[in-house]
Every structure is written in structure tokens, then in C-alpha cells.
Amino acid sequence: MASMTLKMPKLAVSMQEGTLVEWLVGAGEAVSVGQAIYAVESEKTTFEVESPFGGTITPIAEVGETYPVGSSIAKIEV
């Protein structure tokens, strides 16, 4: 089984970091491509981010913490 890493996305040109607001799925849950899996707050708005992969998710990042764009926030076993 391969492991894919999810990173804090750059959701706007000026975005340098984002705050993880909520996990919409729990550790060990199956996720599918296009499913909303977490919410990120930037300086202007909150976005729900969809999974680019299907598989089993293992969150790494903590809700309420701020992470630089590109930081690892979860792994998905595909």
C-alpha cells in the first residue's frame, strides 16, 4: 500500500499559512476523491478542502494550529 501526504494548500496568491479549523473525517476513516476532509482558515475566509486521493486517512496536524503552506497535515494510505 502506498502512502500519500496531504499538505497545507495555498488557497490564495497571498496565502503564506493557514489554520486547521476542523477535521471533517476521523482517523482511520475511508475517504474518497472529491470528499471534503478538512476546513482551513486563511486571512480572509474558511475553505473546505477535498481529498485528492481515495484511501484511509491519518491526520497529523492539530485543529486550532496554524501551519505554513506546504506543511504535512495528513497521510492517506491508498
Rosetta blueprint (number, residue, H / E / L):
1 M L
2 A L
3 S E
4 M E
5 T E
6 L E
7 K E
8 M L
9 P L
10 K L
11 L L
12 A L
13 V L
14 S L
15 M L
16 Q L
17 E E
18 G E
19 T E
20 L E
21 V E
22 E E
23 W E
24 L L
25 V L
26 G L
27 A L
28 G L
29 E L
30 A E
31 V E
32 S L
33 V L
34 G L
35 Q L
36 A E
37 I E
38 Y E
39 A E
40 V E
41 E E
42 S L
43 E L
44 K L
45 T L
46 T E
47 F E
48 E E
49 V E
50 E E
51 S L
52 P L
53 F L
54 G L
55 G E
56 T E
57 I E
58 T E
59 P E
60 I L
61 A L
62 E L
63 V L
64 G L
65 E L
66 T E
67 Y E
68 P E
69 V L
70 G L
71 S L
72 S E
73 I E
74 A E
75 K E
76 I E
77 E E
78 V L
